[in-house]
């Protein structure tokens, strides 16, 4: 599956895009129902220390899963968002199983 990465206000280098795709692809193994993945990377005001913002949206039939995190680096923000999505996917699977 293709991961759509959009860098808003700057050009993301290949290393950052590969990092994002690698982290997101691990999550895709947890849920086969994902139809599309969108990732938005934003660099907010330079005066703020934690100015790197990441939004990740998994399009899943029956309801999308979304996480938005901010941090000092894009890598750290991606890790935080992926962890949040992992928890949401786990909860969704448990709910579908009827636990």
Buried (B, 14 or more C-beta within 10 A) or exposed (E): EEBEBEBEEEEBEEEBBEBBBEBBEEBBEEBEEBEEBBBBBBBEEEEEEEBBBBBBBBBBEEEEBBBBBBBEEBBBBBBBBBBBBBEBBEEBEEEEEEE
